[in-house]
Amino acid sequence: MDTTPVRASWLASALRAGPYTLAQLRADRQLEEALAHGPDELHLAEVFGVGEKTAIRYAAAARQLLLADLESAPACHPHRGR
């Protein structure tokens, strides 16, 4: 075991056993970054080296998830009463 990068072929073979593709994992990582640091298109483009259309798409998806989370959150803490 060492800290050198793995080859794409090793990663692809490791993922064959699982239910996810490399593209799905990359998309999930980009969305997680957008949720963690805010849906900022410029940040996403800079961190991942993606084009503006891709960055805009991931930021829009993050905004939708954030809004859905806010809409489903209770108005008050359930253990504190009002």
RAVEN-V611501 format. One line per field, one symbol per residue. ss: DSSP state (@ for helix, = for strand, . for the rest). phi: phi as a letter, one per 40 degrees, with the letter a starting at -180 (. if undefined). burial: b if it has 9 or more other C-alpha atoms within 8 Angstrom, else e. A space follows every 50 residues. Layout:
BEGIN
ss = ???
phi = ???
burial = ???
END
This chain:
BEGIN
ss = .......@@@@@@@@@.....@@@@@@@@@@@@@@@@...@@@@@@@@.. .@@@@@@@@@@@@@@@@@@@@@..........
phi = .abccccdcccccccdcccbccccccccccccccccbgcbdccccccbgc cccccccccccccccccccccccccbcccbgc
burial = eeeeeeeeeebbeebbeeeeeeeebeeeebbebbbeeebbbeebbeeeeb ebebbbebbbbbbeebeeeeeeeeeeeeeeee
END
